[in-house]
Structures are given as C-alpha cells and as structure tokens.
C-alpha cells in the first residue's frame, strides 16, 4: 500500500456556520406492532455531524399508520424546523434520504417547505442512530417483533457504469492515511470536501485506506462532479474497483489486476474490522500537491 503523508499547508481551519448542517431523514415503519395490529411508523431526523463539532440536532416523531402521507410529513418537518430553531439551529441546506420506496413522499413534503432533497446513502449518522435504536430502544417496546423478520426484496443489481468522463482523472493510486492525521483534516488546504468525525477510540497509527485521483488540468472540476455523485463507499467486485454513490448508483473506477484486487480487498476488510469502515477519496492536481481539490471520508456499513 502506498502511504500518503498529511499535506503540509498554512491554511487554517475552514470556517463553519455555527449550528447549521444538512439533515439526514428516515420515514419508515419499525419492528413494532401497535395495539391496532399495524406497524409503527416513525420519522427520524439527525443533523449531519461536523468534524469539529460534537453538537447535533435530533428529532423523532411517531406517525399513525393511517396518516402515512406527504401531508403528515410536511407538518412534521415544520415542527422539526421550529424545534431546531429553538435550539439555535438554522434550517438545513438539504435533506438526505436513502429509502427509494419513500422518495416521492419525502420530495413532496420537502417541496412545501422549499427544502432540497438529495437521494443519497451518505447518511452515516442516521444509520448509526437507527442501529442504536434497534439494539437498545425498540426491543424494550410493547409489541416489539422479536426474532428474524421477513427481509425486503433484494434490489436487482445492475452492472456498474463507467465513471462519467467529467470524473475521470489522469491517473489514480491506492493509498493509506493515518487515523491521527485525518483528525486534523479540517486544517488542510481543501476544496470540495465531505469530512466526517473520526471516532476518538480509533488507534491513531492505523491507516485508513482510500483512493487518490489526479488531474493536472481539471482537478477542481473533477472534485465538483465527484461531490455531486454523493460518494458512499469503495468496494472490490471480482477484479473491479467500484464506487457506490447516491441512492443506488454504482460506478466502475478501474479494472484491477489479481494482485491489486487482493491488496485493496484486504485493506477494505481491515477497515471494516478495525476502523468502523472508514475510507477516503482524494482529488489532487498531482501526487506531490499539498492541496486537495476534493476530499471525502466514506464509510462501509450495513444498510438496514
């Protein structure tokens, strides 16, 4: 594995508007039967965490199964906005929602409040919160449906598409960055970015695996396009490096040799075991550039 050192630059921490963040939203049924025999429906909203801030906004509201519609959701979103304002939060610039089955309903409700909806699996904080509730809260509720549940239909997998021309660099390399350096990522000279908090419990010398893309003439434009894809995670399928992005998109980054596929697979598996699935994608004009035109932290984690 090629190890990239932390870029040395004199740029200070990026400015951050206090108490403003994107929201991650899930409106769906839970494994609990109400007294009327219908499944419990619940709206969960959590603010996307900032790498430099431990504060977060959370909102949870139960919905009667007979009222699951965009009208109820719009009213609940108004309530969430009012509650957030009372806690010192500005309205979110966008909502991220990952369930394709609820896409139309969420978009209709958000449109009433002039909120932008992004269909994306880049909802790491929400998935962590859901996992926490499924382990500690729902089992304590009356009507909890213990035991294995019927799995939802598996989506039909389609072959990954080649990365759009606008997102192809001149070259790429596989690399690793120490956990300790990523904790200071907000102080790096950065362009487009999607930084995540690094869990303090992770050992600082462990290396987070990732992909470095280079483009001498189009690095900034490439980074802008890549951010628009909503990158979620990197994975290896057969002898291909795949980028999962958006709500259900998969993009072919590169074909791999057998040795490359084994090396990258081992690094990604180790990350899942030791680093909570942390990964990264970096965009630079050249390997020796001190600036990242784009830098995203990613996570490989189970989807509900």
Buried (B, 14 or more C-beta within 10 A) or exposed (E): EEEBEBBEEEEEEBEEEEBBBBBBBBBBEBBBBBEEEEBBBBBBBBBBBBBEEEEBBBBEBEBEEEEBEBEBBBBBBEEBBEBBEEEEBEEBEBBBBBBEEBBEBBBBBBEBEEBEBBBBBBBBBBBBBBEEBEEEEBEEBEBBBEEEEEEEEEEEEEEBEEBEEEBBBBEBBBBBBBBBBBBEBBBBBBBBBBBBBBEEEBEEEBBBBBBBBBBEEBBBBBBBBBBBBBBBBBBBBEEBBBBBBBBBBBBBBBEBEEEBBEBBBEBBBEBBEBBBBBBBBBBBBEEEBEBBBBBBBBBBBEEE
